[in-house]
Amino acid sequence: MPHCPEFLHTAMPSRLPPPCLLSRRGVRGFALVAVAVSAALSSGVSHAGPWFEPVRLGAAVGAGNDAAMARLEARWDLKHDLWATSSQSLRLRLGIEASAGVWNPHGGGGNALGDLGLTPILRLQGAGSSGVFLEAGVGVHALSRTHLSDDKVFSTAFQFGDRVAVGYRFGDALDSELALRLQHYSNAGIKEPNPGINFLLLQYSARF
């Protein structure tokens, strides 16, 4: 009989049965979920045109002490600032990002695992279409399993993801951006062990 995904066993109380089963094609299933989530978000936001700017699509790659990461990201920013100075020289903005990524462990005894995330992001930027910006955000992530390698095992597949970033807007036709991001994952002490993991990522994105 096929088994349920490990994150369902770790995230739910032991007295409750997991609500679904996982076949040997679990990795493919995880990829299909990522596509479905992205499609649903795109569809929902496309009907909220007055609220959001055109979708920003991006890719990020990087590594940490325990693994390398590659991820695809879709982000929707509110059209209106949360706060701005009277001269608009400093603006605080809000966006929400959906992501799907893969971690490839450095240590032995491990295989690549998947990561789905949803993160609200605050951005501080200047006026105009180009210039430097700062970002910070805290979101939620679901890992496809908790065993990354012999050296890195998480107690829960549910993880919080917090990040800080500095980047530059080029002001071109695609509104391109390049950013350097520090990304941290942990379960905030919900269950031990809680080793956490860090990544330094380089991200490129543009509006379509």
C-alpha positions, 0 to 999 in steps of 0.5 A: 500500500502506498504511504502518505507524504512524510510532511502529513505524518509530521505535521498532524497529531499521531492519533489522526490518520493522514488524509491522503496517500502517496504513490511512488510518483510523489515527486511528480505529484508535488510538481503538479501541485506546484503548477496547480497552485500557480495557475489558481493564483494567476487566475484569481489575481487576473480578475483583481486588476484594479488592485494589483500590478501586472504579475512579476515572474522571476527565478532565483538560484543560490546555495548555503552550507547544507544545500543548493536551491533553484526556484521559480517565483510569481509575485503580485504587488499592490498598485497603491503604496502602503506609505510614502513621503509627501515628495514620493522620494521614499515609498513602502509597498506590499506584494505577495509571492508564490514560489516553487523550488528544489533543494539539492543537498551537499551532504550524503544520504539525501536527495533533492526535495521540493518546496512550495511557498507563499510570502507577503513582502514589504518593500522600501523603494524610491521614486521613479522606475529605477533605483535601489530597493530593500525588502523583507518578508515572512511566509509559510512553506511546505517541504515535500519531505523532512530528510534533506541529508544525513546531516540535515533532518527537519522535524516538520515539513511545515516551515516559516521562511523569512528573508531580507534582500537588496536589489536594483530596478533597471527601469527598462521595458520589462521593469527588470530587477536583480536582487541579492537575498538572504533566506532562512527557514525554520519551524519557529520551535513548533517541534524539535529538532529545529535545525533551520537552514540558510540560503544566499540567493541571486534573483532576477525578475520582470513583469509580463 
